[in-house]
Amino acid sequence: MKCTICRNIITQDQKTKEHIIPNAIGGRKKIEGFICKNCNSETGRTWDAELTKQLNALCLICNISRERGSSPPISVETTAGDTVRYHAGGIVKKDRPYVFEEVDGQQVSLSIQARDESELKKILRQKKKKFPTLNIEEALSMLETESSFPQGMYKFSLNFGNELSMKAIVKSLLAVVFDAGVSVDNCDVAIQFLDQGGNIPVGYYYETDLIHNRRAGAPIHCVFVKGDKNAGNIVGYIELFGAYRMVSLLSSNYVGEDFSHSYAIDPISGKQETVQVNFTLDLEEILESYDYKKIPEGSMQEVFEQVIAYAQSRNYKLEREKVLLQAIDKGFRACGIDEGETPTEEQLKIISGIVFDELSPLLKHQISKASE
């Protein structure tokens, strides 16, 4: 069996499993015999890495699940001029901690604004080396938690599509051809692009929705291929996050039997999806997409708004649940209530007040975001 990329025979020591869709953007399914170990490593370092970098903001916004690792946070500016660190699920933290240090003879005063308790402990351990008399436990006992949220809207960079990332796209399409049991040697157009670069055989398509059983707004990764012996070609359709929608001509001289095959996954849950793709585009329509002629005005923006609104709604719900549990725990600790102990009426009033105080900033923030 030959490697799809380097065309060398895959020897025993070069056997490897390749994700159809990269793990870093939520892919799960792997295939063996598609490419060799060396090409797996090299294309992962270059093509897949570029694709992942370009999609990282959407990975964070949608809070994807991965088999291993996590999406790295990014620095994001707001329309109010602040810079924050944006983490998976819309968790936002200050760009950096603030440490104020004042020394007056033998007296040392520290004022620390950390982004979480683990960061505070790390800073205190560092300061302990500089000031050996620092009592870390005493300092932690003075810890005060405060919820704050940046003003304005986040300004994300969603630049997508260059030769490297499009090679990753074409590789995924070929992986599904391989998974269908069809020789990728049929895919002359795709193989030539991966080997030589040049004109990218991928175009955006938003004229119609090719997935018939779509959950409105829900992010989805979908890779679909279709061979047509009468047309003499193999074509492909790929969606990433349900937002980037692309078509491709993989083969221009196919002489085999008709076939179609797909792989789809919900990148949030990690569960494989069953999709109904109705691909009826002819060659002329595919080629027109390469010249950006299949993007009706406002169509791409509308799709992105739906996906981001879906993800944002889900993130808001998860954030409210998290803050509520933290607030209840804070209330129980403030009242000195042990686990399993039932609070009194008076304690319930105190807990309710703490929950209100903790939830109010979050709710105000979410309401203001929804109205922007």
C-alpha positions as CSV (number, residue, x, y, z in Angstrom):
1,M,0.0,0.0,0.0
2,K,1.3,3.4,-1.0
3,C,1.4,6.6,1.1
4,T,-1.0,9.2,-0.4
5,I,1.5,12.0,0.1
6,C,5.0,10.7,-0.7
7,R,3.8,7.7,-2.9
8,N,6.3,5.4,-1.2
9,I,5.3,1.9,0.0
10,I,4.1,2.0,3.6
11,T,6.4,-0.5,5.4
12,Q,5.7,-2.0,8.8
13,D,7.7,0.6,10.7
14,Q,5.9,3.4,8.8
15,K,2.4,2.3,9.6
16,T,0.4,5.0,11.4
17,K,-3.1,6.1,12.1
18,E,-4.3,9.4,10.7
19,H,-7.2,11.5,11.8
20,I,-9.7,12.3,9.0
21,I,-10.3,15.6,10.7
22,P,-7.4,16.8,12.9
23,N,-7.7,16.1,16.7
24,A,-6.8,19.7,17.4
25,I,-10.1,20.9,16.0
26,G,-12.2,18.1,17.5
27,G,-11.7,15.2,15.0
28,R,-11.9,11.6,16.3
29,K,-12.0,9.0,13.6
30,K,-8.7,7.6,12.5
31,I,-7.7,5.5,9.5
32,E,-4.7,3.3,8.8
33,G,-2.8,2.8,5.6
34,F,-3.7,6.2,4.2
35,I,-0.3,7.9,4.8
36,C,3.0,6.9,6.3
37,K,4.4,7.9,9.7
38,N,6.8,10.4,8.3
39,C,4.2,12.2,6.2
40,N,1.8,12.0,9.2
41,S,4.3,13.9,11.3
42,E,5.3,16.4,8.5
43,T,1.7,17.3,7.4
44,G,0.7,17.5,11.0
45,R,3.5,20.0,11.7
46,T,2.7,22.1,8.7
47,W,-0.7,21.7,7.0
48,D,-2.7,20.7,10.1
49,A,-0.9,23.1,12.3
50,E,-1.8,26.0,10.0
51,L,-5.4,24.9,9.8
52,T,-5.6,24.6,13.6
53,K,-4.0,28.1,14.1
54,Q,-6.6,29.6,11.7
55,L,-9.5,27.9,13.4
56,N,-8.3,28.3,17.1
57,A,-10.7,31.2,17.8
58,L,-13.7,29.1,16.7
59,C,-12.4,26.2,18.8
60,L,-12.4,28.4,21.8
61,I,-15.7,30.1,21.1
62,C,-17.4,26.7,20.5
63,N,-15.6,25.1,23.5
64,I,-14.8,21.9,21.5
65,S,-13.9,18.6,23.1
66,R,-10.7,16.8,22.1
67,E,-9.3,13.3,22.5
68,R,-6.1,14.9,23.9
69,G,-4.9,18.4,24.7
70,S,-6.8,21.6,24.8
71,S,-7.1,24.7,22.6
72,P,-4.6,27.3,23.7
73,P,-6.1,30.7,24.9
74,I,-5.6,33.7,22.8
75,S,-5.1,37.4,23.5
76,V,-8.1,39.4,22.3
77,E,-8.8,43.1,22.2
78,T,-12.2,44.6,23.0
79,T,-13.9,47.5,21.4
80,A,-13.3,49.3,24.7
81,G,-9.6,49.1,24.3
82,D,-8.9,46.3,26.9
83,T,-6.7,43.2,26.1
84,V,-7.9,39.9,27.7
85,R,-7.0,36.3,27.5
86,Y,-9.9,34.4,25.9
87,H,-10.2,30.7,27.0
88,A,-12.4,27.8,25.9
89,G,-16.1,28.4,26.5
90,G,-15.8,32.1,26.6
91,I,-13.9,32.2,29.9
92,V,-12.2,35.6,29.9
93,K,-9.3,36.5,32.2
94,K,-7.1,39.5,32.5
95,D,-4.1,39.5,30.1
96,R,-1.7,39.4,33.0
97,P,-1.7,39.4,36.9
98,Y,-0.9,42.6,38.7
99,V,1.5,42.7,41.6
100,F,2.2,45.8,43.7
101,E,5.1,45.6,46.1
102,E,6.1,48.2,48.7
103,V,9.1,47.8,51.1
104,D,9.5,50.1,54.1
105,G,12.5,49.0,56.1
106,Q,11.6,45.5,57.4
107,Q,8.0,45.9,56.5
108,V,6.8,44.5,53.2
109,S,3.4,45.1,51.7
110,L,2.1,43.1,48.8
111,S,-1.1,43.7,46.8
112,I,-1.8,41.0,44.3
113,Q,-4.5,40.8,41.7
114,A,-4.4,37.2,40.3
115,R,-6.6,35.6,37.7
116,D,-7.3,32.6,39.8
117,E,-6.3,31.0,43.1
118,S,-3.6,28.7,41.5
119,E,-1.9,31.7,40.0
120,L,-2.1,33.5,43.3
121,K,-0.3,30.6,45.0
122,K,2.4,30.6,42.3
123,I,3.0,34.3,42.8
124,L,3.2,33.9,46.6
125,R,5.7,31.1,46.3
126,Q,7.9,33.3,44.1
127,K,7.6,36.2,46.6
128,K,8.5,33.8,49.4
129,K,11.9,33.3,47.8
130,K,12.5,37.1,47.8
131,F,10.9,37.6,51.2
132,P,11.5,34.5,53.4
133,T,9.3,35.8,56.3
134,L,6.2,35.9,54.0
135,N,3.5,33.6,55.5
136,I,1.7,32.1,52.6
137,E,-1.1,30.6,54.6
138,E,-1.8,33.9,56.3
139,A,-1.8,35.7,52.9
140,L,-4.2,33.2,51.5
141,S,-6.5,33.7,54.4
142,M,-6.9,37.3,53.3
143,L,-7.9,36.3,49.8
144,E,-10.9,38.1,48.4
145,T,-12.6,36.9,45.2
146,E,-14.2,39.4,42.8
147,S,-15.9,38.9,39.5
148,S,-15.2,41.4,36.8
149,F,-15.9,41.5,33.1
150,P,-14.4,43.5,30.3
151,Q,-16.4,46.2,28.6
152,G,-17.2,46.2,24.9
153,M,-17.2,43.4,22.3
154,Y,-14.4,41.0,21.5
155,K,-12.5,41.5,18.3
156,F,-11.6,38.1,16.9
157,S,-9.4,37.5,13.9
158,L,-11.1,34.8,11.7
159,N,-8.7,34.9,8.8
160,F,-8.9,31.5,7.0
161,G,-7.6,29.9,3.9
162,N,-4.1,29.7,2.4
163,E,-2.2,27.0,0.6
164,L,-1.1,25.2,3.7
165,S,-4.6,25.1,5.4
166,M,-6.2,24.2,2.1
167,K,-3.8,21.2,1.7
168,A,-5.1,20.0,5.1
169,I,-8.7,20.4,3.8
170,V,-7.9,18.4,0.6
171,K,-6.1,15.7,2.7
172,S,-9.3,15.3,4.8
173,L,-11.3,14.9,1.6
174,L,-8.9,12.3,0.3
175,A,-9.0,10.5,3.7
176,V,-12.8,10.0,3.2
177,V,-12.3,8.7,-0.3
178,F,-9.8,6.2,1.2
179,D,-12.2,5.3,4.0
180,A,-14.9,4.6,1.3
181,G,-12.6,1.9,-0.1
182,V,-11.8,3.9,-3.3
183,S,-8.2,4.3,-4.4
184,V,-7.0,7.8,-3.9
185,D,-4.9,7.3,-7.1
186,N,-8.2,8.2,-8.9
187,C,-8.0,11.8,-7.4
188,D,-5.6,13.3,-9.9
189,V,-6.5,16.9,-9.2
190,A,-6.2,16.6,-5.5
191,I,-2.9,14.6,-5.6
192,Q,-1.4,17.2,-8.0
193,F,-2.3,20.0,-5.6
194,L,-0.8,18.3,-2.5
195,D,2.3,17.5,-4.5
196,Q,2.9,20.7,-6.4
197,G,0.7,23.4,-4.9
198,G,-0.5,26.1,-7.2
199,N,-4.1,26.7,-7.9
200,I,-6.2,25.7,-4.9
201,P,-9.0,23.2,-6.0
202,V,-11.3,24.4,-3.2
203,G,-14.0,27.1,-3.3
204,Y,-16.6,28.5,-0.8
205,Y,-20.2,27.6,-1.4
206,Y,-23.2,29.3,0.3
207,E,-25.8,29.4,-2.4
208,T,-27.8,26.5,-0.9
209,D,-27.6,24.4,2.3
210,L,-26.2,21.0,1.2
211,I,-26.9,19.3,4.5
212,H,-30.6,18.6,4.8
213,N,-30.9,17.4,8.4
214,R,-28.9,20.2,9.9
215,R,-29.5,21.3,13.5
216,A,-29.9,25.1,13.1
217,G,-26.8,26.9,14.2
218,A,-25.1,23.9,15.7
219,P,-21.4,23.6,14.9
220,I,-20.5,20.6,12.8
221,H,-17.5,19.2,11.0
222,C,-18.6,17.3,7.8
223,V,-16.5,15.7,5.0
224,F,-18.4,14.3,2.1
225,V,-17.2,12.8,-1.2
226,K,-19.0,11.5,-4.3
227,G,-17.8,9.6,-7.4
228,D,-19.8,9.8,-10.6
229,K,-18.9,7.5,-13.4
230,N,-21.1,9.4,-15.9
231,A,-19.6,12.8,-15.1
232,G,-16.2,11.1,-14.8
233,N,-15.2,12.9,-11.6
234,I,-15.0,12.7,-7.9
235,V,-16.2,15.8,-6.0
236,G,-16.1,16.7,-2.3
237,Y,-17.8,18.9,0.2
238,I,-16.4,19.9,3.6
239,E,-17.8,22.0,6.4
240,L,-15.8,23.1,9.5
241,F,-17.9,24.3,12.5
242,G,-20.9,24.5,10.1
243,A,-19.4,28.0,9.2
244,Y,-16.8,27.4,6.6
245,R,-18.5,25.5,3.7
246,M,-16.4,24.4,0.7
247,V,-16.6,22.3,-2.4
248,S,-13.8,20.7,-4.4
249,L,-13.1,18.8,-7.6
250,L,-10.8,15.9,-6.6
251,S,-10.7,13.9,-9.8
252,S,-11.4,14.9,-13.4
253,N,-11.0,11.5,-15.0
254,Y,-12.8,9.0,-12.8
255,V,-13.8,5.7,-14.4
256,G,-14.9,3.7,-11.5
257,E,-18.4,2.9,-10.0
258,D,-20.6,5.5,-8.4
259,F,-20.1,6.0,-4.7
260,S,-20.7,8.5,-1.9
261,H,-19.3,8.5,1.6
262,S,-19.2,10.9,4.5
263,Y,-17.9,11.5,8.0
264,A,-19.4,14.1,10.3
265,I,-18.9,15.0,14.0
266,D,-20.2,17.4,16.5
267,P,-17.0,19.1,17.7
268,I,-18.6,20.1,21.0
269,S,-19.7,16.7,22.2
270,G,-17.2,14.7,20.1
271,K,-20.1,12.4,18.9
272,Q,-20.2,11.2,15.3
273,E,-23.2,12.6,13.4
274,T,-25.3,11.1,10.6
275,V,-25.8,13.7,7.9
276,Q,-27.8,13.8,4.6
277,V,-25.7,15.6,2.0
278,N,-27.5,16.5,-1.2
279,F,-24.6,17.3,-3.6
280,T,-26.0,18.0,-7.1
281,L,-23.5,20.7,-8.2
282,D,-22.1,20.3,-11.7
283,L,-18.5,21.0,-12.7
284,E,-19.2,24.5,-13.8
285,E,-20.7,25.4,-10.4
286,I,-17.7,24.0,-8.6
287,L,-15.3,25.9,-10.8
288,E,-17.3,29.1,-10.2
289,S,-16.9,28.6,-6.5
290,Y,-13.1,28.9,-6.9
291,D,-13.7,32.5,-8.1
292,Y,-15.9,33.3,-5.1
293,K,-19.0,33.4,-7.2
294,K,-21.1,31.1,-4.9
295,I,-21.3,33.4,-1.9
296,P,-24.5,35.4,-2.1
297,E,-24.3,38.8,-0.3
298,G,-24.6,38.3,3.4
299,S,-24.8,34.5,3.3
300,M,-21.4,33.8,4.9
301,Q,-22.1,36.4,7.7
302,E,-25.5,34.9,8.4
303,V,-24.1,31.4,8.8
304,F,-21.3,32.6,11.1
305,E,-23.8,34.6,13.2
306,Q,-25.9,31.5,13.7
307,V,-23.0,29.4,14.8
308,I,-21.6,31.9,17.2
309,A,-25.0,32.7,18.7
310,Y,-25.5,29.0,19.3
311,A,-22.1,28.6,20.9
312,Q,-22.5,31.8,22.9
313,S,-25.9,30.7,24.3
314,R,-24.4,27.4,25.4
315,N,-21.4,29.1,27.0
316,Y,-23.6,31.6,28.9
317,K,-25.6,28.7,30.4
318,L,-22.5,26.8,31.4
319,E,-20.9,30.0,32.9
320,R,-24.1,30.7,34.9
321,E,-24.2,27.2,36.3
322,K,-20.5,27.4,37.2
323,V,-20.8,30.7,39.0
324,L,-24.0,29.6,40.8
325,L,-22.2,26.5,42.2
326,Q,-19.2,28.6,43.3
327,A,-21.5,31.2,44.9
328,I,-23.4,28.5,46.8
329,D,-20.1,27.0,48.0
330,K,-18.9,30.4,49.1
331,G,-22.1,30.9,51.0
332,F,-21.8,27.6,52.8
333,R,-18.2,28.4,53.7
334,A,-19.2,31.8,55.0
335,C,-21.8,30.3,57.2
336,G,-19.4,27.6,58.4
337,I,-21.8,24.8,57.2
338,D,-20.2,21.4,56.9
339,E,-20.9,19.0,54.0
340,G,-24.2,17.2,54.5
341,E,-25.4,19.8,57.1
342,T,-28.8,21.5,56.6
343,P,-28.6,25.3,56.7
344,T,-30.9,27.3,59.0
345,E,-33.4,29.9,57.8
346,E,-31.0,32.7,58.8
347,Q,-28.1,30.9,57.0
348,L,-30.2,30.5,53.9
349,K,-30.8,34.3,53.8
350,I,-27.0,34.9,54.0
351,I,-26.4,32.3,51.3
352,S,-29.0,33.9,49.1
353,G,-27.5,37.3,49.5
354,I,-24.0,35.9,48.6
355,V,-25.5,34.1,45.5
356,F,-27.2,37.3,44.4
357,D,-24.0,39.4,44.8
358,E,-21.9,36.8,42.9
359,L,-24.4,36.3,40.0
360,S,-25.3,40.0,39.5
361,P,-22.1,41.0,37.7
362,L,-22.3,38.0,35.4
363,L,-25.9,38.5,34.5
364,K,-25.3,42.2,33.8
365,H,-22.4,41.3,31.6
366,Q,-24.3,38.7,29.7
367,I,-27.3,41.0,29.2
368,S,-25.1,43.8,27.9
369,K,-23.3,41.5,25.5
370,A,-26.6,40.2,24.2
371,S,-27.8,43.8,23.5
372,E,-24.5,44.8,21.7
